[in-house]
Amino acid sequence: MSVTGPYPASPTVRYCDIGNHHLGPGQLWYLVTDPSRGSHHHKAACANHLPGQGDAGQGRLYRVGDLFDPGRTRWPQGPHLWLDADGDTRLAIFLRNPSRPEVSAVESGIARFAWTEQGVNGFLLFKYGDSPWNDAPFNPQRLSEPFGGQQIERGTHSRTFTFLVHADTGRIAAMRMFTWPAYFLNHVVDSVHRLATCPYREAEAHAAQQDFYRRYPDGPSLYRLVRTLPPHARCTGGQREDRPV
């Protein structure tokens, strides 16, 4: 469950769905999204009827301005990727003092994703709006438990949550939920399961990761890499078609 806002009064949003009352003239409102009930399950709420942490069920309630992790206020700069066993994906981008354009790119920019295997490592490549291509490394052999991700049925979609987080405070600056088509998530899951069976030594995995960054040190070089990948290794966040486009 996520909460974004407050948003200014709008002629098209005049009702607090959670409190079941009309919003007053000029009253600010928040958007509450519960992806567990479908990617389009949204409600408007006034400040007095925002859901609390206990309303998130077994999950976490994320809100802009809150700590990304309640027990942590400092993070190393850079992206971090979690691939959850239920098929959801969480991508957090930790930056010191993210700029307004960086916040806007996550909040409203078109999201593009790609996946590449490089030796014993996998990399999620991503781009929001006008921001340059970036990457988040992922190696299942560094996990504390075996990777449990499974394929999903064709024609369905998985959920991908993006968080832009202040690295020096741990507070969420922006967030957004996208969907991935089944073909792309299944490509990622197959790749990660292959990586989990590779002979593994941490020193070699680290060296391979550094070699990747030597070959692809910036956004333009990552863009050139993305263009070489097969269509099923790329997708746009929220695309409806479960086929490469």
PyMOL commands that set and color helices and strands:
alter all, ss='L'
color gray80, all
select helices_A, chain A and resi 35-37+47-49+53-56+100-108+140-142+182-196+202-215+219-228+231-233
alter helices_A, ss='H'
color red, helices_A
select strands_A, chain A and resi 2-7+15-16+21-22+29-33+42-45+62-63+78-83+89-95+111-118+121-128+134-138+157-166+172-181+234-236
alter strands_A, ss='S'
color yellow, strands_A
deselect
rebuild
show_as cartoon
